[in-house]
Amino acid sequence: MSWSISSTGKAKDVAVEIAAQAGKINLSDAGEMETVAKVADTIAQTLSTFDPEKPVSVAASGHMGFSDWEKKTGQYQNVSLSIQVIHFTA
């Protein structure tokens, strides 16, 4: 399975949007769902340290795989998370 969440805007708005997107993800593997919840929590905690008006871009994604897909053995997850401030120059 795979999943992704992303949003760009003011930190306070992005935090709300990311939480909403994460809440809509429905995966069949409980471990992968726990990963999504923990990633969303990490994003929320991180953005809570930002100025609420600071423009940011957040993207997170992941997928679960198996070394042997047919036997469903050798389970693993790949996860990527990016939280970046958007800097404007005059």
HTML snippet that shows the backbone in 3Dmol.js (N, CA, C, O; Angstrom):
<script src="https://3Dmol.org/build/3Dmol-min.js"></script>
<div id="view" style="width:600px;height:400px;position:relative"></div>
<script>
const pdb = `
ATOM      1  N   MET A   1       0.841  -1.176   0.000  1.00  0.00           N
ATOM      2  CA  MET A   1       0.000   0.000   0.000  1.00  0.00           C
ATOM      3  C   MET A   1       0.888   1.242   0.000  1.00  0.00           C
ATOM      4  O   MET A   1       2.056   1.192   0.387  1.00  0.00           O
ATOM      5  N   SER A   2       0.311   2.347  -0.440  1.00  0.00           N
ATOM      6  CA  SER A   2       1.051   3.601  -0.400  1.00  0.00           C
ATOM      7  C   SER A   2       0.114   4.717   0.044  1.00  0.00           C
ATOM      8  O   SER A   2      -1.108   4.581  -0.019  1.00  0.00           O
ATOM      9  N   TRP A   3       0.704   5.819   0.491  1.00  0.00           N
ATOM     10  CA  TRP A   3      -0.060   6.958   0.973  1.00  0.00           C
ATOM     11  C   TRP A   3       0.771   8.228   0.769  1.00  0.00           C
ATOM     12  O   TRP A   3       1.993   8.180   0.633  1.00  0.00           O
ATOM     13  N   SER A   4       0.062   9.372   0.752  1.00  0.00           N
ATOM     14  CA  SER A   4       0.751  10.659   0.696  1.00  0.00           C
ATOM     15  C   SER A   4      -0.161  11.750   1.235  1.00  0.00           C
ATOM     16  O   SER A   4      -1.384  11.682   1.110  1.00  0.00           O
ATOM     17  N   ILE A   5       0.456  12.752   1.835  1.00  0.00           N
ATOM     18  CA  ILE A   5      -0.225  13.942   2.320  1.00  0.00           C
ATOM     19  C   ILE A   5       0.658  15.139   2.006  1.00  0.00           C
ATOM     20  O   ILE A   5       1.885  15.042   2.049  1.00  0.00           O
ATOM     21  N   SER A   6       0.029  16.276   1.687  1.00  0.00           N
ATOM     22  CA  SER A   6       0.820  17.477   1.409  1.00  0.00           C
ATOM     23  C   SER A   6      -0.057  18.717   1.501  1.00  0.00           C
ATOM     24  O   SER A   6      -1.272  18.660   1.309  1.00  0.00           O
ATOM     25  N   SER A   7       0.584  19.827   1.797  1.00  0.00           N
ATOM     26  CA  SER A   7      -0.122  21.104   1.839  1.00  0.00           C
ATOM     27  C   SER A   7       0.917  22.230   1.848  1.00  0.00           C
ATOM     28  O   SER A   7       2.040  22.055   2.322  1.00  0.00           O
ATOM     29  N   THR A   8       0.521  23.374   1.320  1.00  0.00           N
ATOM     30  CA  THR A   8       1.352  24.573   1.311  1.00  0.00           C
ATOM     31  C   THR A   8       0.486  25.752   1.732  1.00  0.00           C
ATOM     32  O   THR A   8      -0.662  25.870   1.306  1.00  0.00           O
ATOM     33  N   GLY A   9       1.038  26.620   2.567  1.00  0.00           N
ATOM     34  CA  GLY A   9       0.310  27.796   3.027  1.00  0.00           C
ATOM     35  C   GLY A   9       0.845  28.244   4.371  1.00  0.00           C
ATOM     36  O   GLY A   9       1.987  27.947   4.722  1.00  0.00           O
ATOM     37  N   LYS A  10       0.023  28.957   5.122  1.00  0.00           N
ATOM     38  CA  LYS A  10       0.398  29.399   6.461  1.00  0.00           C
ATOM     39  C   LYS A  10       0.490  28.183   7.369  1.00  0.00           C
ATOM     40  O   LYS A  10      -0.321  27.262   7.269  1.00  0.00           O
ATOM     41  N   ALA A  11       1.488  28.183   8.263  1.00  0.00           N
ATOM     42  CA  ALA A  11       1.729  27.031   9.135  1.00  0.00           C
ATOM     43  C   ALA A  11       0.459  26.581   9.852  1.00  0.00           C
ATOM     44  O   ALA A  11       0.192  25.382   9.939  1.00  0.00           O
ATOM     45  N   LYS A  12      -0.323  27.521  10.363  1.00  0.00           N
ATOM     46  CA  LYS A  12      -1.534  27.153  11.111  1.00  0.00           C
ATOM     47  C   LYS A  12      -2.544  26.450  10.206  1.00  0.00           C
ATOM     48  O   LYS A  12      -3.213  25.516  10.650  1.00  0.00           O
ATOM     49  N   ASP A  13      -2.669  26.873   8.960  1.00  0.00           N
ATOM     50  CA  ASP A  13      -3.620  26.253   8.024  1.00  0.00           C
ATOM     51  C   ASP A  13      -3.112  24.902   7.518  1.00  0.00           C
ATOM     52  O   ASP A  13      -3.885  23.959   7.344  1.00  0.00           O
ATOM     53  N   VAL A  14      -1.820  24.828   7.288  1.00  0.00           N
ATOM     54  CA  VAL A  14      -1.219  23.574   6.824  1.00  0.00           C
ATOM     55  C   VAL A  14      -1.386  22.498   7.887  1.00  0.00           C
ATOM     56  O   VAL A  14      -1.681  21.349   7.556  1.00  0.00           O
ATOM     57  N   ALA A  15      -1.205  22.843   9.146  1.00  0.00           N
ATOM     58  CA  ALA A  15      -1.366  21.866  10.229  1.00  0.00           C
ATOM     59  C   ALA A  15      -2.769  21.266  10.219  1.00  0.00           C
ATOM     60  O   ALA A  15      -2.933  20.057  10.386  1.00  0.00           O
ATOM     61  N   VAL A  16      -3.760  22.096  10.026  1.00  0.00           N
ATOM     62  CA  VAL A  16      -5.154  21.622   9.986  1.00  0.00           C
ATOM     63  C   VAL A  16      -5.384  20.738   8.764  1.00  0.00           C
ATOM     64  O   VAL A  16      -6.014  19.685   8.870  1.00  0.00           O
ATOM     65  N   GLU A  17      -4.886  21.152   7.623  1.00  0.00           N
ATOM     66  CA  GLU A  17      -5.076  20.401   6.384  1.00  0.00           C
ATOM     67  C   GLU A  17      -4.387  19.037   6.433  1.00  0.00           C
ATOM     68  O   GLU A  17      -4.951  18.034   5.997  1.00  0.00           O
ATOM     69  N   ILE A  18      -3.173  19.006   6.963  1.00  0.00           N
ATOM     70  CA  ILE A  18      -2.436  17.741   7.063  1.00  0.00           C
ATOM     71  C   ILE A  18      -3.175  16.777   7.991  1.00  0.00           C
ATOM     72  O   ILE A  18      -3.300  15.594   7.676  1.00  0.00           O
ATOM     73  N   ALA A  19      -3.658  17.263   9.112  1.00  0.00           N
ATOM     74  CA  ALA A  19      -4.408  16.404  10.035  1.00  0.00           C
ATOM     75  C   ALA A  19      -5.654  15.840   9.360  1.00  0.00           C
ATOM     76  O   ALA A  19      -5.986  14.668   9.541  1.00  0.00           O
ATOM     77  N   ALA A  20      -6.343  16.672   8.583  1.00  0.00           N
ATOM     78  CA  ALA A  20      -7.548  16.209   7.880  1.00  0.00           C
ATOM     79  C   ALA A  20      -7.204  15.149   6.840  1.00  0.00           C
ATOM     80  O   ALA A  20      -7.886  14.129   6.738  1.00  0.00           O
ATOM     81  N   GLN A  21      -6.152  15.390   6.074  1.00  0.00           N
ATOM     82  CA  GLN A  21      -5.748  14.405   5.063  1.00  0.00           C
ATOM     83  C   GLN A  21      -5.333  13.088   5.703  1.00  0.00           C
ATOM     84  O   GLN A  21      -5.719  12.020   5.228  1.00  0.00           O
ATOM     85  N   ALA A  22      -4.554  13.153   6.772  1.00  0.00           N
ATOM     86  CA  ALA A  22      -4.096  11.933   7.446  1.00  0.00           C
ATOM     87  C   ALA A  22      -5.280  11.144   7.995  1.00  0.00           C
ATOM     88  O   ALA A  22      -5.268   9.913   7.988  1.00  0.00           O
ATOM     89  N   GLY A  23      -6.293  11.850   8.467  1.00  0.00           N
ATOM     90  CA  GLY A  23      -7.478  11.195   9.010  1.00  0.00           C
ATOM     91  C   GLY A  23      -8.301  10.465   7.968  1.00  0.00           C
ATOM     92  O   GLY A  23      -9.103   9.598   8.315  1.00  0.00           O
ATOM     93  N   LYS A  24      -8.118  10.796   6.703  1.00  0.00           N
ATOM     94  CA  LYS A  24      -8.873  10.162   5.620  1.00  0.00           C
ATOM     95  C   LYS A  24      -8.155   8.951   5.024  1.00  0.00           C
ATOM     96  O   LYS A  24      -8.744   8.201   4.245  1.00  0.00           O
ATOM     97  N   ILE A  25      -6.898   8.759   5.383  1.00  0.00           N
ATOM     98  CA  ILE A  25      -6.146   7.628   4.840  1.00  0.00           C
ATOM     99  C   ILE A  25      -6.633   6.351   5.500  1.00  0.00           C
ATOM    100  O   ILE A  25      -6.755   6.282   6.723  1.00  0.00           O
ATOM    101  N   ASN A  26      -6.910   5.342   4.688  1.00  0.00           N
ATOM    102  CA  ASN A  26      -7.384   4.061   5.195  1.00  0.00           C
ATOM    103  C   ASN A  26      -6.563   2.949   4.548  1.00  0.00           C
ATOM    104  O   ASN A  26      -6.759   2.614   3.380  1.00  0.00           O
ATOM    105  N   LEU A  27      -5.653   2.390   5.316  1.00  0.00           N
ATOM    106  CA  LEU A  27      -4.786   1.318   4.835  1.00  0.00           C
ATOM    107  C   LEU A  27      -5.145   0.017   5.544  1.00  0.00           C
ATOM    108  O   LEU A  27      -5.657   0.034   6.664  1.00  0.00           O
ATOM    109  N   SER A  28      -4.883  -1.085   4.905  1.00  0.00           N
ATOM    110  CA  SER A  28      -5.249  -2.373   5.491  1.00  0.00           C
ATOM    111  C   SER A  28      -4.271  -2.837   6.572  1.00  0.00           C
ATOM    112  O   SER A  28      -4.635  -3.666   7.406  1.00  0.00           O
ATOM    113  N   ASP A  29      -3.047  -2.326   6.577  1.00  0.00           N
ATOM    114  CA  ASP A  29      -2.058  -2.753   7.558  1.00  0.00           C
ATOM    115  C   ASP A  29      -2.045  -1.813   8.766  1.00  0.00           C
ATOM    116  O   ASP A  29      -1.858  -0.605   8.619  1.00  0.00           O
ATOM    117  N   ALA A  30      -2.244  -2.375   9.956  1.00  0.00           N
ATOM    118  CA  ALA A  30      -2.293  -1.567  11.173  1.00  0.00           C
ATOM    119  C   ALA A  30      -0.964  -0.856  11.439  1.00  0.00           C
ATOM    120  O   ALA A  30      -0.957   0.286  11.900  1.00  0.00           O
ATOM    121  N   GLY A  31       0.148  -1.514  11.156  1.00  0.00           N
ATOM    122  CA  GLY A  31       1.452  -0.886  11.362  1.00  0.00           C
ATOM    123  C   GLY A  31       1.654   0.316  10.465  1.00  0.00           C
ATOM    124  O   GLY A  31       2.190   1.338  10.892  1.00  0.00           O
ATOM    125  N   GLU A  32       1.224   0.193   9.226  1.00  0.00           N
ATOM    126  CA  GLU A  32       1.354   1.312   8.295  1.00  0.00           C
ATOM    127  C   GLU A  32       0.435   2.460   8.711  1.00  0.00           C
ATOM    128  O   GLU A  32       0.805   3.627   8.580  1.00  0.00           O
ATOM    129  N   MET A  33      -0.750   2.141   9.208  1.00  0.00           N
ATOM    130  CA  MET A  33      -1.657   3.189   9.698  1.00  0.00           C
ATOM    131  C   MET A  33      -1.047   3.907  10.901  1.00  0.00           C
ATOM    132  O   MET A  33      -1.193   5.121  11.041  1.00  0.00           O
ATOM    133  N   GLU A  34      -0.372   3.164  11.761  1.00  0.00           N
ATOM    134  CA  GLU A  34       0.294   3.779  12.906  1.00  0.00           C
ATOM    135  C   GLU A  34       1.399   4.724  12.431  1.00  0.00           C
ATOM    136  O   GLU A  34       1.600   5.792  13.008  1.00  0.00           O
ATOM    137  N   THR A  35       2.108   4.326  11.380  1.00  0.00           N
ATOM    138  CA  THR A  35       3.144   5.184  10.804  1.00  0.00           C
ATOM    139  C   THR A  35       2.544   6.499  10.327  1.00  0.00           C
ATOM    140  O   THR A  35       3.091   7.566  10.609  1.00  0.00           O
ATOM    141  N   VAL A  36       1.426   6.436   9.607  1.00  0.00           N
ATOM    142  CA  VAL A  36       0.763   7.654   9.120  1.00  0.00           C
ATOM    143  C   VAL A  36       0.393   8.553  10.299  1.00  0.00           C
ATOM    144  O   VAL A  36       0.626   9.761  10.254  1.00  0.00           O
ATOM    145  N   ALA A  37      -0.179   7.974  11.346  1.00  0.00           N
ATOM    146  CA  ALA A  37      -0.576   8.762  12.518  1.00  0.00           C
ATOM    147  C   ALA A  37       0.639   9.413  13.178  1.00  0.00           C
ATOM    148  O   ALA A  37       0.575  10.572  13.587  1.00  0.00           O
ATOM    149  N   LYS A  38       1.742   8.677  13.283  1.00  0.00           N
ATOM    150  CA  LYS A  38       2.938   9.241  13.916  1.00  0.00           C
ATOM    151  C   LYS A  38       3.577  10.325  13.049  1.00  0.00           C
ATOM    152  O   LYS A  38       4.083  11.317  13.574  1.00  0.00           O
ATOM    153  N   VAL A  39       3.557  10.148  11.750  1.00  0.00           N
ATOM    154  CA  VAL A  39       4.072  11.185  10.852  1.00  0.00           C
ATOM    155  C   VAL A  39       3.218  12.446  10.983  1.00  0.00           C
ATOM    156  O   VAL A  39       3.752  13.552  11.067  1.00  0.00           O
ATOM    157  N   ALA A  40       1.895  12.281  11.000  1.00  0.00           N
ATOM    158  CA  ALA A  40       0.995  13.432  11.156  1.00  0.00           C
ATOM    159  C   ALA A  40       1.236  14.128  12.495  1.00  0.00           C
ATOM    160  O   ALA A  40       1.224  15.357  12.565  1.00  0.00           O
ATOM    161  N   ASP A  41       1.455  13.351  13.556  1.00  0.00           N
ATOM    162  CA  ASP A  41       1.756  13.933  14.869  1.00  0.00           C
ATOM    163  C   ASP A  41       3.077  14.701  14.843  1.00  0.00           C
ATOM    164  O   ASP A  41       3.186  15.773  15.438  1.00  0.00           O
ATOM    165  N   THR A  42       4.073  14.155  14.158  1.00  0.00           N
ATOM    166  CA  THR A  42       5.373  14.829  14.046  1.00  0.00           C
ATOM    167  C   THR A  42       5.223  16.152  13.300  1.00  0.00           C
ATOM    168  O   THR A  42       5.812  17.160  13.688  1.00  0.00           O
ATOM    169  N   ILE A  43       4.440  16.141  12.239  1.00  0.00           N
ATOM    170  CA  ILE A  43       4.196  17.379  11.485  1.00  0.00           C
ATOM    171  C   ILE A  43       3.493  18.400  12.372  1.00  0.00           C
ATOM    172  O   ILE A  43       3.892  19.564  12.410  1.00  0.00           O
ATOM    173  N   ALA A  44       2.454  17.977  13.084  1.00  0.00           N
ATOM    174  CA  ALA A  44       1.713  18.896  13.957  1.00  0.00           C
ATOM    175  C   ALA A  44       2.624  19.484  15.029  1.00  0.00           C
ATOM    176  O   ALA A  44       2.589  20.688  15.282  1.00  0.00           O
ATOM    177  N   GLN A  45       3.440  18.637  15.660  1.00  0.00           N
ATOM    178  CA  GLN A  45       4.339  19.113  16.702  1.00  0.00           C
ATOM    179  C   GLN A  45       5.347  20.104  16.123  1.00  0.00           C
ATOM    180  O   GLN A  45       5.608  21.149  16.719  1.00  0.00           O
ATOM    181  N   THR A  46       5.904  19.778  14.979  1.00  0.00           N
ATOM    182  CA  THR A  46       6.892  20.664  14.362  1.00  0.00           C
ATOM    183  C   THR A  46       6.276  22.004  13.994  1.00  0.00           C
ATOM    184  O   THR A  46       6.844  23.055  14.291  1.00  0.00           O
ATOM    185  N   LEU A  47       5.113  21.973  13.346  1.00  0.00           N
ATOM    186  CA  LEU A  47       4.473  23.229  12.936  1.00  0.00           C
ATOM    187  C   LEU A  47       4.016  24.053  14.140  1.00  0.00           C
ATOM    188  O   LEU A  47       3.879  25.271  14.030  1.00  0.00           O
ATOM    189  N   SER A  48       3.778  23.416  15.280  1.00  0.00           N
ATOM    190  CA  SER A  48       3.385  24.171  16.477  1.00  0.00           C
ATOM    191  C   SER A  48       4.511  25.061  16.983  1.00  0.00           C
ATOM    192  O   SER A  48       4.273  25.971  17.778  1.00  0.00           O
ATOM    193  N   THR A  49       5.737  24.807  16.529  1.00  0.00           N
ATOM    194  CA  THR A  49       6.872  25.636  16.941  1.00  0.00           C
ATOM    195  C   THR A  49       7.093  26.817  15.993  1.00  0.00           C
ATOM    196  O   THR A  49       7.937  27.674  16.254  1.00  0.00           O
ATOM    197  N   PHE A  50       6.342  26.860  14.903  1.00  0.00           N
ATOM    198  CA  PHE A  50       6.478  27.928  13.903  1.00  0.00           C
ATOM    199  C   PHE A  50       5.573  29.113  14.250  1.00  0.00           C
ATOM    200  O   PHE A  50       4.566  28.962  14.941  1.00  0.00           O
ATOM    201  N   ASP A  51       5.951  30.288  13.757  1.00  0.00           N
ATOM    202  CA  ASP A  51       5.029  31.412  13.730  1.00  0.00           C
ATOM    203  C   ASP A  51       3.813  30.933  12.928  1.00  0.00           C
ATOM    204  O   ASP A  51       3.982  30.448  11.809  1.00  0.00           O
ATOM    205  N   PRO A  52       2.588  31.054  13.469  1.00  0.00           N
ATOM    206  CA  PRO A  52       1.401  30.536  12.775  1.00  0.00           C
ATOM    207  C   PRO A  52       1.194  31.110  11.373  1.00  0.00           C
ATOM    208  O   PRO A  52       0.550  30.478  10.536  1.00  0.00           O
ATOM    209  N   GLU A  53       1.731  32.294  11.113  1.00  0.00           N
ATOM    210  CA  GLU A  53       1.564  32.942   9.815  1.00  0.00           C
ATOM    211  C   GLU A  53       2.690  32.608   8.827  1.00  0.00           C
ATOM    212  O   GLU A  53       2.630  32.999   7.662  1.00  0.00           O
ATOM    213  N   LYS A  54       3.708  31.889   9.291  1.00  0.00           N
ATOM    214  CA  LYS A  54       4.875  31.570   8.458  1.00  0.00           C
ATOM    215  C   LYS A  54       4.453  30.665   7.302  1.00  0.00           C
ATOM    216  O   LYS A  54       3.814  29.640   7.538  1.00  0.00           O
ATOM    217  N   PRO A  55       4.794  31.017   6.054  1.00  0.00           N
ATOM    218  CA  PRO A  55       4.466  30.144   4.927  1.00  0.00           C
ATOM    219  C   PRO A  55       5.379  28.913   4.896  1.00  0.00           C
ATOM    220  O   PRO A  55       6.599  29.013   5.019  1.00  0.00           O
ATOM    221  N   VAL A  56       4.746  27.758   4.728  1.00  0.00           N
ATOM    222  CA  VAL A  56       5.477  26.492   4.728  1.00  0.00           C
ATOM    223  C   VAL A  56       4.951  25.574   3.639  1.00  0.00           C
ATOM    224  O   VAL A  56       3.856  25.755   3.107  1.00  0.00           O
ATOM    225  N   SER A  57       5.764  24.594   3.334  1.00  0.00           N
ATOM    226  CA  SER A  57       5.360  23.528   2.425  1.00  0.00           C
ATOM    227  C   SER A  57       5.672  22.199   3.123  1.00  0.00           C
ATOM    228  O   SER A  57       6.791  21.970   3.581  1.00  0.00           O
ATOM    229  N   VAL A  58       4.663  21.334   3.192  1.00  0.00           N
ATOM    230  CA  VAL A  58       4.815  20.045   3.868  1.00  0.00           C
ATOM    231  C   VAL A  58       4.415  18.936   2.902  1.00  0.00           C
ATOM    232  O   VAL A  58       3.399  19.028   2.214  1.00  0.00           O
ATOM    233  N   ALA A  59       5.221  17.905   2.864  1.00  0.00           N
ATOM    234  CA  ALA A  59       4.892  16.727   2.057  1.00  0.00           C
ATOM    235  C   ALA A  59       5.399  15.490   2.788  1.00  0.00           C
ATOM    236  O   ALA A  59       6.518  15.471   3.300  1.00  0.00           O
ATOM    237  N   ALA A  60       4.566  14.466   2.828  1.00  0.00           N
ATOM    238  CA  ALA A  60       4.959  13.194   3.423  1.00  0.00           C
ATOM    239  C   ALA A  60       4.344  12.078   2.598  1.00  0.00           C
ATOM    240  O   ALA A  60       3.236  12.206   2.076  1.00  0.00           O
ATOM    241  N   SER A  61       5.074  10.992   2.492  1.00  0.00           N
ATOM    242  CA  SER A  61       4.560   9.847   1.744  1.00  0.00           C
ATOM    243  C   SER A  61       5.241   8.586   2.233  1.00  0.00           C
ATOM    244  O   SER A  61       6.287   8.629   2.881  1.00  0.00           O
ATOM    245  N   GLY A  62       4.632   7.483   1.913  1.00  0.00           N
ATOM    246  CA  GLY A  62       5.225   6.226   2.297  1.00  0.00           C
ATOM    247  C   GLY A  62       4.580   5.066   1.568  1.00  0.00           C
ATOM    248  O   GLY A  62       3.523   5.203   0.951  1.00  0.00           O
ATOM    249  N   HIS A  63       5.232   3.933   1.653  1.00  0.00           N
ATOM    250  CA  HIS A  63       4.644   2.717   1.112  1.00  0.00           C
ATOM    251  C   HIS A  63       5.208   1.506   1.837  1.00  0.00           C
ATOM    252  O   HIS A  63       6.317   1.532   2.370  1.00  0.00           O
ATOM    253  N   MET A  64       4.422   0.462   1.841  1.00  0.00           N
ATOM    254  CA  MET A  64       4.834  -0.799   2.439  1.00  0.00           C
ATOM    255  C   MET A  64       5.151  -1.773   1.329  1.00  0.00           C
ATOM    256  O   MET A  64       4.490  -1.791   0.291  1.00  0.00           O
ATOM    257  N   GLY A  65       6.153  -2.572   1.553  1.00  0.00           N
ATOM    258  CA  GLY A  65       6.515  -3.593   0.590  1.00  0.00           C
ATOM    259  C   GLY A  65       6.949  -4.864   1.290  1.00  0.00           C
ATOM    260  O   GLY A  65       7.029  -4.923   2.517  1.00  0.00           O
ATOM    261  N   PHE A  66       7.223  -5.863   0.501  1.00  0.00           N
ATOM    262  CA  PHE A  66       7.655  -7.162   1.013  1.00  0.00           C
ATOM    263  C   PHE A  66       8.802  -7.665   0.155  1.00  0.00           C
ATOM    264  O   PHE A  66       8.798  -7.487  -1.063  1.00  0.00           O
ATOM    265  N   SER A  67       9.773  -8.287   0.780  1.00  0.00           N
ATOM    266  CA  SER A  67      10.861  -8.897   0.017  1.00  0.00           C
ATOM    267  C   SER A  67      10.307  -9.973  -0.910  1.00  0.00           C
ATOM    268  O   SER A  67      10.770 -10.139  -2.038  1.00  0.00           O
ATOM    269  N   ASP A  68       9.306 -10.701  -0.415  1.00  0.00           N
ATOM    270  CA  ASP A  68       8.603 -11.700  -1.227  1.00  0.00           C
ATOM    271  C   ASP A  68       7.124 -11.345  -1.216  1.00  0.00           C
ATOM    272  O   ASP A  68       6.394 -11.690  -0.287  1.00  0.00           O
ATOM    273  N   TRP A  69       6.698 -10.653  -2.259  1.00  0.00           N
ATOM    274  CA  TRP A  69       5.327 -10.134  -2.314  1.00  0.00           C
ATOM    275  C   TRP A  69       4.288 -11.252  -2.254  1.00  0.00           C
ATOM    276  O   TRP A  69       3.275 -11.110  -1.569  1.00  0.00           O
ATOM    277  N   GLU A  70       4.517 -12.344  -2.950  1.00  0.00           N
ATOM    278  CA  GLU A  70       3.540 -13.436  -2.984  1.00  0.00           C
ATOM    279  C   GLU A  70       3.370 -14.101  -1.620  1.00  0.00           C
ATOM    280  O   GLU A  70       2.254 -14.457  -1.242  1.00  0.00           O
ATOM    281  N   LYS A  71       4.464 -14.270  -0.881  1.00  0.00           N
ATOM    282  CA  LYS A  71       4.393 -14.903   0.445  1.00  0.00           C
ATOM    283  C   LYS A  71       4.128 -13.886   1.556  1.00  0.00           C
ATOM    284  O   LYS A  71       3.865 -14.261   2.698  1.00  0.00           O
ATOM    285  N   LYS A  72       4.201 -12.590   1.211  1.00  0.00           N
ATOM    286  CA  LYS A  72       4.036 -11.498   2.179  1.00  0.00           C
ATOM    287  C   LYS A  72       5.031 -11.627   3.336  1.00  0.00           C
ATOM    288  O   LYS A  72       4.662 -11.494   4.503  1.00  0.00           O
ATOM    289  N   THR A  73       6.302 -11.887   2.993  1.00  0.00           N
ATOM    290  CA  THR A  73       7.358 -11.966   3.997  1.00  0.00           C
ATOM    291  C   THR A  73       8.407 -10.900   3.710  1.00  0.00           C
ATOM    292  O   THR A  73       8.508 -10.387   2.596  1.00  0.00           O
ATOM    293  N   GLY A  74       9.186 -10.577   4.740  1.00  0.00           N
ATOM    294  CA  GLY A  74      10.221  -9.549   4.577  1.00  0.00           C
ATOM    295  C   GLY A  74       9.610  -8.163   4.497  1.00  0.00           C
ATOM    296  O   GLY A  74      10.044  -7.333   3.698  1.00  0.00           O
ATOM    297  N   GLN A  75       8.621  -7.912   5.311  1.00  0.00           N
ATOM    298  CA  GLN A  75       7.877  -6.647   5.311  1.00  0.00           C
ATOM    299  C   GLN A  75       8.782  -5.458   5.638  1.00  0.00           C
ATOM    300  O   GLN A  75       9.671  -5.570   6.482  1.00  0.00           O
ATOM    301  N   TYR A  76       8.562  -4.329   4.980  1.00  0.00           N
ATOM    302  CA  TYR A  76       9.295  -3.091   5.254  1.00  0.00           C
ATOM    303  C   TYR A  76       8.434  -1.889   4.872  1.00  0.00           C
ATOM    304  O   TYR A  76       7.424  -2.029   4.181  1.00  0.00           O
ATOM    305  N   GLN A  77       8.850  -0.695   5.336  1.00  0.00           N
ATOM    306  CA  GLN A  77       8.200   0.555   4.947  1.00  0.00           C
ATOM    307  C   GLN A  77       9.263   1.560   4.516  1.00  0.00           C
ATOM    308  O   GLN A  77      10.347   1.613   5.098  1.00  0.00           O
ATOM    309  N   ASN A  78       8.954   2.345   3.509  1.00  0.00           N
ATOM    310  CA  ASN A  78       9.747   3.511   3.130  1.00  0.00           C
ATOM    311  C   ASN A  78       8.891   4.732   3.431  1.00  0.00           C
ATOM    312  O   ASN A  78       7.724   4.787   3.041  1.00  0.00           O
ATOM    313  N   VAL A  79       9.467   5.713   4.127  1.00  0.00           N
ATOM    314  CA  VAL A  79       8.732   6.920   4.505  1.00  0.00           C
ATOM    315  C   VAL A  79       9.593   8.138   4.209  1.00  0.00           C
ATOM    316  O   VAL A  79      10.798   8.133   4.461  1.00  0.00           O
ATOM    317  N   SER A  80       8.973   9.174   3.677  1.00  0.00           N
ATOM    318  CA  SER A  80       9.656  10.430   3.388  1.00  0.00           C
ATOM    319  C   SER A  80       8.844  11.577   3.973  1.00  0.00           C
ATOM    320  O   SER A  80       7.620  11.602   3.843  1.00  0.00           O
ATOM    321  N   LEU A  81       9.517  12.526   4.617  1.00  0.00           N
ATOM    322  CA  LEU A  81       8.845  13.680   5.213  1.00  0.00           C
ATOM    323  C   LEU A  81       9.680  14.925   4.943  1.00  0.00           C
ATOM    324  O   LEU A  81      10.893  14.929   5.153  1.00  0.00           O
ATOM    325  N   SER A  82       9.019  15.979   4.475  1.00  0.00           N
ATOM    326  CA  SER A  82       9.689  17.250   4.232  1.00  0.00           C
ATOM    327  C   SER A  82       8.830  18.384   4.791  1.00  0.00           C
ATOM    328  O   SER A  82       7.644  18.491   4.479  1.00  0.00           O
ATOM    329  N   ILE A  83       9.441  19.219   5.615  1.00  0.00           N
ATOM    330  CA  ILE A  83       8.793  20.427   6.132  1.00  0.00           C
ATOM    331  C   ILE A  83       9.746  21.572   5.813  1.00  0.00           C
ATOM    332  O   ILE A  83      10.862  21.624   6.331  1.00  0.00           O
ATOM    333  N   GLN A  84       9.304  22.482   4.961  1.00  0.00           N
ATOM    334  CA  GLN A  84      10.184  23.568   4.550  1.00  0.00           C
ATOM    335  C   GLN A  84       9.491  24.919   4.675  1.00  0.00           C
ATOM    336  O   GLN A  84       8.311  25.067   4.358  1.00  0.00           O
ATOM    337  N   VAL A  85      10.252  25.889   5.143  1.00  0.00           N
ATOM    338  CA  VAL A  85       9.770  27.270   5.189  1.00  0.00           C
ATOM    339  C   VAL A  85       9.889  27.842   3.785  1.00  0.00           C
ATOM    340  O   VAL A  85      10.867  27.592   3.081  1.00  0.00           O
ATOM    341  N   ILE A  86       8.904  28.595   3.395  1.00  0.00           N
ATOM    342  CA  ILE A  86       8.936  29.290   2.102  1.00  0.00           C
ATOM    343  C   ILE A  86       9.449  30.702   2.366  1.00  0.00           C
ATOM    344  O   ILE A  86       8.820  31.490   3.072  1.00  0.00           O
ATOM    345  N   HIS A  87      10.600  30.997   1.784  1.00  0.00           N
ATOM    346  CA  HIS A  87      11.216  32.318   1.964  1.00  0.00           C
ATOM    347  C   HIS A  87      10.907  33.160   0.733  1.00  0.00           C
ATOM    348  O   HIS A  87      11.113  32.731  -0.403  1.00  0.00           O
ATOM    349  N   PHE A  88      10.419  34.340   0.978  1.00  0.00           N
ATOM    350  CA  PHE A  88      10.152  35.284  -0.117  1.00  0.00           C
ATOM    351  C   PHE A  88      11.266  36.311  -0.166  1.00  0.00           C
ATOM    352  O   PHE A  88      11.734  36.776   0.873  1.00  0.00           O
ATOM    353  N   THR A  89      11.684  36.660  -1.352  1.00  0.00           N
ATOM    354  CA  THR A  89      12.696  37.703  -1.503  1.00  0.00           C
ATOM    355  C   THR A  89      12.082  38.868  -2.249  1.00  0.00           C
ATOM    356  O   THR A  89      11.235  38.702  -3.127  1.00  0.00           O
ATOM    357  N   ALA A  90      12.529  40.041  -1.878  1.00  0.00           N
ATOM    358  CA  ALA A  90      11.981  41.252  -2.507  1.00  0.00           C
ATOM    359  C   ALA A  90      12.772  41.640  -3.718  1.00  0.00           C
ATOM    360  O   ALA A  90      12.454  42.634  -4.372  1.00  0.00           O
TER     361      ALA A  90
END
`;
const viewer = $3Dmol.createViewer("view");
viewer.addModel(pdb, "pdb");
viewer.setStyle({}, {cartoon: {color: "spectrum"}});
viewer.zoomTo();
viewer.render();
</script>
